[in-house]
Amino acid sequence: MKLTLFGARALFFYGVMIVAFFGAPYANLFFLLLGFLSVQWVMAWIWTWRNGVGVEARFGALEPIVAGSCASLAATLTCPRGTRFDLQLNLDLDAERTIAGRLPVLRGTGTVQLHTPALARGVYALRDARLSSTYPFGLLRRRIPVASPDELVVYPAPLDGVAASRSAQDLLAEWMGTGPTGQGDLQPSGLRDHRASDGLRGIHWRASARRGKLVLQEWDGGATQGMEVVLDRRCESEELENSLRELSTLIQLARDSKQALAIRTQGCNETFGEGHGDWGGALRLLAAAEVLPMDGPAPPSAAPEVVRLPRRLARA
């Protein structure tokens, strides 16, 4: 346990009273005051220590957030017996910022919410999570280390005005100047019952009308042409940010329409989607991307007809 600022001032006053006890003629008065203060310090140490006994904190899952928004981190506090008061949870967001949440009273289980400010694109290393309490007198502070999420991923915001009903293939085809692709070279393979997680895209409306219930058209094949993007980070900062926003839009559309997307860039040559890498890895890639020098390594090789970002490279 450590002294608080108020505790340091109180300790200084305690020292003054000791000096006064030996130097002033009213020794009995100062003796009573010193006795009261001594009991208070002993009670403060015992009570503050006990207020943190048995308390545990566990953070919930932390999903990536879009740049410019605020994140809310929830932590569940538990104490199997007794009541605890004035518990504070702190977490270092970076070298200069700390976020905190407070729970006035804990009986059994409680939840603390920690809110971040609006964050720019990046990967924030979360560290030094600790539960603390200065209850009851504010003289001492007990700190308890807490396991926290390793990082917070803040990915670039998708482009404005891109309809959610569009497919990733259609958007890529538009960027390539070939017009919408619809289902491209996908081939219909059959129908199945619609599930709540499918959304409205892909519903076969005529078959649904005949059967009296929603059914979904399934497709096989689907060539990877147009579903592969090369991002060359040997560019200007503004070009990279624009390219990352375009790629963020593409990831969102590919994820919603359950399509796979291959991303080729310096340090990454991976396919994301069902049966491939997790979309969280793709968003982290975008969050951590940095500009490379013009004489840096080239991105992995890819077919000539794929989309290349920044898009000026495709026109060069």
RASUL-V698265 format. One record per backbone hydrogen bond with DSSP energy under -1.0 kcal/mol. NH is the residue of the N-H (numbers start at 1). CO is the residue of the C=O. If there is no record, write none. Layout:
# RASUL-V698265
nh: (NH:NH)
co: (CO:CO)
This chain:
# RASUL-V698265
nh: (2:4:8:9:10:11:12:13:14:15:16:17:18:19:20:21:22:23:24:27:30:31:32:33:34:35:36:37:38:39:40:41:42:43:44:45:46:47:48:49:50:51:52:53:55:56:58:60:65:67:68:69:73:75:76:77:78:79:84:86:87:88:89:90:91:92:93:94:99:101:103:106:109:110:112:114:116:119:122:124:126:127:130:131:132:133:138:141:142:144:146:152:154:155:166:171:172:173:174:175:176:178:184:186:187:189:190:192:194:198:203:204:205:208:209:210:211:212:216:217:218:220:227:229:230:231:232:235:240:241:242:243:244:245:246:247:248:249:250:251:252:253:254:255:256:257:259:261:262:263:264:265:268:270:272:273:276:277:281:283:284:285:286:287:288:292:296:306:307:309:313:316)
co: (141:139:4:5:6:7:8:9:10:11:12:13:14:15:16:17:18:19:20:25:26:27:28:29:30:31:32:33:34:35:36:37:38:39:40:41:42:43:44:45:46:47:49:50:52:78:76:74:153:155:119:66:114:112:58:110:56:108:106:104:103:132:101:130:99:127:97:97:91:89:87:84:107:77:75:73:71:69:154:152:150:92:90:144:88:142:134:2:133:131:129:124:122:65:163:167:168:169:170:171:172:173:181:183:220:218:218:216:214:195:200:215:203:204:205:206:207:208:192:202:190:187:224:262:307:264:309:233:236:237:238:239:240:241:242:243:244:245:246:247:248:249:250:251:252:253:254:272:227:270:229:268:265:263:261:277:273:271:278:279:280:281:282:283:284:233:293:303:228:230:310:312)
